[in-house]
Amino acid sequence: MTDEPEVPEAAAEPIEVAETHLLFRLTPAFADLAQPHRQIALVPARSEDEARQLARAADPFGRDWTDAAQFSCAMLETPERHVIGDVVFQSVAAAATVKPRRTPAP
């Protein structure tokens, strides 16, 4: 707009973030069917230990993702790059219980 003053741009170094192709999936080791849901954590990191630490620090419920007895870990190598430290928690529904259908009484 012509009525706004010119603001000079300040030169700045570009911000670099650490990226990786490794994605760690942390899941509960035991499926507790009494819980209405369970969560998994998807964590880009350089190592499993780093992924567990990042998930623990980011978890709003305070779960201890560093406990290997409670949470198992699987590593995936993806073609796309991910920013290290971006933790995604995903809720997974518990398995549905199927009740047998009743046949009508004669």
C-alpha positions as a printed Julia matrix, in Angstrom:
106×3 Matrix{Float64}:
   0.0     0.0    0.0
   1.25    3.46  -0.77
   0.35    5.06   2.57
   2.45    2.6    4.63
   6.1     3.43   5.3
   8.85    1.29   3.8
  10.28   -1.15   6.34
  13.79   -2.3    5.51
  14.46   -6.02   5.69
  17.13   -7.09   8.14
  19.6    -9.67   6.95
  19.46  -12.84   9.02
  20.98  -16.28   8.86
  18.55  -19.02   7.87
  17.36  -21.22  10.71
  18.54  -24.8   10.45
  16.69  -27.66  12.08
  17.9   -31.2   12.57
  16.17  -33.67  10.25
  16.23  -37.42   9.84
  14.75  -40.21   7.75
  14.33  -42.38  10.86
  10.93  -42.59  12.5
  10.43  -44.5   15.74
   7.04  -45.97  16.63
   6.54  -46.54  20.36
   3.58  -48.75  21.26
   2.28  -50.22  24.52
   3.89  -53.62  25.06
   0.72  -55.13  26.49
  -2.73  -54.41  25.11
  -4.86  -53.53  28.12
  -8.39  -54.17  26.88
  -9.83  -52.48  29.98
  -8.67  -49.1   28.66
 -11.05  -47.32  26.28
  -8.09  -46.33  24.1
  -4.35  -46.55  23.96
  -1.81  -44.24  22.44
   1.26  -44.71  20.31
   4.04  -42.18  19.78
   5.66  -41.45  16.42
   9.01  -39.79  17.0
  11.66  -38.68  14.49
  15.05  -39.13  16.19
  18.63  -40.29  15.66
  18.34  -43.26  18.04
  15.8   -45.23  20.04
  17.0   -43.72  23.31
  16.58  -40.2   21.94
  13.09  -41.06  20.65
  12.06  -42.38  24.06
  13.39  -39.26  25.8
  11.58  -36.94  23.37
   8.3   -38.83  23.8
   8.62  -38.72  27.58
   9.27  -34.96  27.56
   6.36  -34.23  25.19
   3.71  -36.5   26.75
   1.0   -34.36  28.42
  -0.09  -37.34  30.57
   3.4   -37.92  31.99
   3.85  -41.5   30.77
   7.34  -42.98  31.01
   8.09  -43.86  27.37
  11.69  -44.71  28.37
  10.49  -47.91  30.07
  11.19  -50.65  27.5
   9.06  -53.12  29.49
   5.96  -50.92  29.03
   6.53  -49.61  25.49
   8.05  -51.48  22.57
   9.86  -49.66  19.78
  10.02  -50.19  16.03
  12.23  -48.16  13.69
  11.1   -47.17  10.2
  13.24  -45.53   7.54
  11.11  -43.28   5.35
  11.95  -41.52   2.07
  10.75  -38.17   3.43
  12.64  -36.16   6.04
  11.2   -35.42   9.49
  12.16  -32.72  11.98
  13.8   -34.24  15.04
  11.73  -33.5   18.13
   8.29  -33.37  16.46
   6.43  -35.97  18.53
   3.01  -37.16  17.35
   0.71  -39.07  19.68
  -1.98  -41.14  18.01
  -4.92  -42.76  19.77
  -5.67  -46.29  18.69
  -9.08  -47.73  19.49
  -9.25  -50.93  21.47
 -10.35  -54.04  19.64
 -14.11  -54.37  19.32
 -15.76  -57.2   21.19
 -18.12  -59.18  18.99
 -21.18  -60.59  20.69
 -22.9   -63.57  19.08
 -26.32  -62.89  17.64
 -29.25  -64.52  19.29
 -31.62  -66.51  17.2
 -35.28  -65.77  17.83
 -37.07  -68.33  20.0
 -39.69  -70.4   18.15
